Amino acid sequence: MKYGIWHDFRNPPRWHRPWDRIYRENLDQIAWAEELGFESVWVSEHHVTDDGYLPSVFPLLAAIAERTRTMRIGSAILLGPFQHPIRFAEDVAVLDQLSGGRLEVGLGVGYREREFEALGVPIRERARRTEELVEVARRVWADGTVTPPPFQRPEPPFWIGGSGPPAARRAARLRCNFMPDAFVPSDVLALYRELGDGEVSINPSVYVGEWHDVAEHFLYQYNRYREWGGGELLESAADLPRDRYLVGTPDEVAAGVRAICDRTGCDRLFFWARPPGLSIELSNRSLELFVGEVIPRVEAAART
């Protein structure tokens, strides 16, 4: 099992900090997480938000590439419909060269109508535009239309995000790895494995520590996604589906990780290192406990 961390660089108004401090703290944490032993770091993308959700994946990954040496760096996910195929192929190739071949590219079709309106992209074209990125990039790297080529040959690993049958079919058809949500239905995983042969990554919500440390932060995150995608908002953190959050002692978190790994057969697991607004001190403590106490418990259980 490979473990990674996930960042969105949000800075919610309720817990607002200076923007440069957020970026500096998170970049410092990512470099430190490499020293701790995390295998990968992933960043996510959204646009026209009021909390600074990361809108520019490639510049941020380039900064991370310069701060790290061995970590895999990836997008989880990059919103495919908003990319031009040639520029995408060029940006991916340059970033893969800068990182010495450590790039992984996760793509999703998007869902938030306001983003499509702001960027002038018809939402009905989202699937076609996303698939075109992979197809065009492979072609222009192979025939030399785009230089430089990626460091990794013939290409960096591609991942397709989503948790429904269309996403599973898309990942398999494009010969990409699959990146569903942590509680993806088992039949969707089975469909991908029936049609494709790539890796599967899973991204549960994890925090090693007390629930009250992170409850309000996870509530904020839950409600914002419901605002964007449609769904009932929750009044209180007490209403969150606690069984979907791996929060607690190292023993409790390790048991949750084992359960998800057993259910999904995933190859990789990564999680939000810093839920929106959480202090860097609490976030760092959780990461240190995860590496020092959770991973050894998971590995010991796997050997029995």
C-alpha positions in Angstrom: 0.0 0.0 0.0 1.2 3.5 -0.9 0.1 6.5 1.2 -0.2 10.1 0.1 -1.6 13.5 1.3 -4.1 15.8 -0.5 -4.3 19.6 -0.5 -6.8 22.1 -1.8 -5.2 25.3 -0.2 -8.6 26.5 1.0 -8.7 29.5 3.3 -12.3 29.7 4.6 -13.5 33.1 5.8 -14.4 31.7 9.3 -10.7 30.7 9.9 -9.1 33.1 7.5 -5.3 33.5 7.5 -3.0 35.6 5.3 -2.9 34.0 1.9 0.9 33.9 1.8 0.9 32.1 5.1 -1.4 29.4 3.9 0.7 28.7 0.9 4.0 28.8 2.9 2.6 26.5 5.6 1.2 24.0 3.2 4.4 23.9 1.0 6.5 23.5 4.1 4.2 20.7 5.3 4.4 18.9 1.9 8.3 18.9 2.0 8.2 17.7 5.6 5.7 14.9 4.6 8.2 13.6 2.1 10.7 13.3 4.9 8.1 11.5 7.0 7.7 8.9 4.3 4.6 9.8 2.4 4.8 8.5 -1.1 2.8 11.1 -2.9 1.1 14.5 -2.7 -2.1 15.4 -4.7 -3.8 18.8 -5.3 -7.3 19.5 -6.3 -8.9 22.3 -8.5 -11.9 24.5 -8.5 -12.7 28.0 -9.7 -14.5 31.2 -8.7 -14.8 30.3 -5.0 -14.8 32.6 -2.0 -12.4 30.5 0.0 -9.4 30.3 -2.3 -9.9 26.7 -3.4 -6.8 26.1 -5.6 -7.5 27.4 -9.1 -4.1 26.8 -10.7 -2.8 23.2 -10.5 0.3 23.3 -12.7 2.1 26.3 -11.0 1.5 24.8 -7.6 2.8 21.4 -8.7 5.8 23.0 -10.2 6.5 24.7 -6.8 6.1 21.3 -5.1 8.4 19.7 -7.5 11.1 22.2 -6.5 10.6 21.6 -2.8 10.7 17.7 -3.0 12.9 15.1 -4.4 11.3 11.6 -4.3 7.5 12.2 -3.8 5.1 11.5 -6.6 3.2 14.7 -7.4 -0.3 14.6 -8.9 -3.6 16.2 -9.6 -6.7 14.8 -7.9 -8.3 16.1 -9.8 -7.6 18.5 -12.7 -10.8 19.7 -14.3 -10.4 18.4 -17.9 -13.1 20.5 -19.7 -11.2 23.7 -18.9 -7.9 22.7 -20.5 -6.8 23.2 -24.1 -5.4 19.9 -25.4 -2.2 21.2 -26.8 -1.5 23.5 -23.9 -2.3 20.6 -21.5 0.1 18.3 -23.3 2.8 20.9 -23.1 2.2 21.8 -19.5 2.2 18.1 -18.4 5.4 17.4 -20.3 7.3 20.4 -18.9 6.1 19.6 -15.3 7.2 16.0 -15.8 10.6 17.1 -16.9 10.9 19.6 -14.0 10.0 16.9 -11.5 12.3 14.3 -12.9 9.5 12.0 -13.9 7.4 12.1 -10.8 4.1 13.5 -12.2 0.7 11.7 -12.1 -2.3 13.3 -13.9 -5.7 12.8 -12.4 -8.6 14.2 -14.6 -12.3 14.7 -13.9 -15.2 16.0 -16.0 -16.4 18.6 -13.4 -19.9 19.2 -12.2 -20.2 22.8 -10.8 -22.3 24.8 -13.2 -20.9 28.2 -12.1 -17.4 27.1 -13.2 -18.6 26.2 -16.7 -20.4 29.5 -17.0 -17.5 31.6 -15.7 -15.0 29.9 -18.1 -17.3 29.8 -21.1 -17.4 26.0 -21.5 -20.7 24.2 -22.3 -21.3 21.7 -19.5 -22.7 19.2 -22.1 -19.2 18.9 -23.6 -17.4 18.0 -20.4 -16.9 14.3 -21.0 -15.8 14.7 -24.6 -13.4 17.5 -23.7 -11.8 15.5 -20.9 -11.3 12.4 -23.0 -9.8 14.4 -25.8 -7.1 15.6 -23.5 -5.7 12.1 -23.0 -6.1 11.1 -26.6 -4.5 14.3 -28.0 -1.6 14.3 -25.5 -0.7 10.7 -26.3 -0.7 11.5 -30.0 1.3 14.7 -29.9 3.9 13.2 -27.5 4.3 10.2 -29.8 4.6 12.1 -33.1 6.8 14.9 -31.8 4.2 17.7 -32.4 4.9 18.8 -28.8 8.3 19.2 -27.3 9.8 18.5 -24.9 8.2 15.1 -24.4 7.4 13.9 -20.9 10.3 12.6 -18.8 8.3 9.4 -18.3 8.0 7.4 -21.5 5.6 6.9 -23.1 3.6 9.1 -20.7 3.0 10.0 -17.1 0.3 7.8 -15.4 -3.2 9.0 -16.1 -6.0 8.7 -13.6 -9.8 9.3 -14.2 -11.8 10.5 -11.2 -15.5 9.7 -10.5 -17.5 7.2 -8.6 -20.2 6.1 -11.1 -20.3 3.6 -13.9 -19.5 6.2 -16.6 -16.3 7.1 -14.9 -15.3 3.5 -14.5 -16.0 2.8 -18.2 -14.1 6.0 -19.2 -11.0 5.0 -17.2 -11.0 1.6 -18.7 -11.6 2.7 -22.2 -8.8 5.3 -22.1 -6.4 2.8 -20.4 -6.2 5.0 -17.4 -6.0 4.2 -13.6 -9.2 4.8 -11.6 -9.6 7.4 -8.8 -13.1 7.0 -7.2 -14.3 8.4 -3.9 -13.6 6.3 -0.8 -17.1 4.9 -0.5 -17.5 4.1 -4.2 -20.1 1.3 -4.7 -18.5 -2.1 -5.0 -20.2 -2.8 -8.3 -18.4 0.3 -9.8 -15.0 -1.0 -8.8 -15.9 -4.4 -10.2 -17.0 -2.8 -13.5 -13.6 -1.0 -13.8 -11.7 -4.2 -13.0 -13.8 -6.2 -15.5 -13.0 -3.7 -18.2 -9.6 -2.3 -17.2 -6.4 -3.4 -15.6 -5.0 -0.2 -14.0 -4.5 0.8 -10.4 -7.2 2.1 -8.0 -6.7 4.9 -5.5 -9.0 5.7 -2.7 -9.3 9.0 -0.7 -11.0 8.7 2.7 -11.2 11.6 5.2 -8.6 10.9 7.9 -7.5 12.6 11.0 -5.5 11.0 13.9 -6.8 12.8 16.9 -10.0 14.0 18.6 -13.2 14.4 16.6 -13.8 17.8 18.2 -10.5 19.1 16.6 -11.9 18.6 13.1 -15.6 18.3 13.3 -16.4 21.9 12.3 -13.9 21.8 9.5 -15.3 18.6 8.0 -18.8 20.1 8.4 -17.7 23.2 6.4 -16.2 20.9 3.7 -19.3 18.7 3.6 -21.7 21.6 3.2 -19.7 23.4 0.6 -19.6 20.4 -1.6 -23.4 20.0 -1.1 -23.9 23.7 -2.1 -22.0 23.1 -5.3 -23.4 19.7 -6.3 -26.8 19.9 -4.8 -28.0 18.2 -1.7 -29.2 18.9 1.8 -27.0 21.0 4.1 -26.3 19.9 7.6 -27.0 22.1 10.6 -24.4 20.5 12.9 -21.3 18.4 12.8 -23.2 15.9 14.9 -25.2 15.1 11.7 -22.2 14.2 9.7 -22.0 10.5 8.6 -19.3 9.6 11.2 -18.8 6.1 9.7 -17.3 7.9 6.6 -14.7 9.7 8.6 -11.6 7.9 9.9 -11.0 10.0 13.0 -9.8 8.8 16.3 -6.9 7.0 18.0 -4.2 5.3 15.9 -5.9 2.0 16.6 -9.3 3.3 15.4 -7.9 4.9 12.3 -5.8 1.9 11.4 -8.9 -0.3 11.7 -10.8 2.1 9.4 -7.9 2.0 6.8 -7.8 -1.8 6.9 -11.5 -2.0 6.3 -11.4 0.3 3.3 -8.4 -1.5 1.9 -10.1 -4.9 2.3 -13.3 -3.6 0.8 -11.8 -1.9 -2.2 -8.5 -3.7 -2.8 -7.0 -0.3 -3.5 -3.4 0.2 -4.5 -3.1 3.7 -3.1 -4.7 5.7 -0.3 -4.4 9.4 0.2 -6.4 11.9 2.3 -6.9 15.6 3.1 -3.8 16.6 5.1 -5.4 19.8 6.2 -9.2 20.0 6.2 -10.4 23.6 5.4 -9.4 26.0 8.1 -7.6 23.5 10.4 -4.4 24.8 12.1 -1.1 23.6 10.7 -0.1 22.4 14.1 -3.0 20.0 14.4 -2.6 18.9 10.8 1.1 18.1 11.3 0.4 16.2 14.5 -2.1 14.0 12.6 0.3 13.3 9.8 3.1 12.4 12.2 0.9 10.0 14.1 -0.4 8.5 10.8 3.1 7.6 9.7 4.5 6.7 13.1 1.5 4.7 14.5 -1.2 4.1 12.0 0.8 2.7 9.1 2.7 0.2 11.3 -0.6 -1.1 12.7 -2.0 -1.5 9.2 1.1 -3.3 8.0 1.2 -5.6 11.0 -2.4 -6.6 10.5 -1.8 -7.4 6.8 1.0 -9.8 7.9 -1.3 -11.8 10.2 
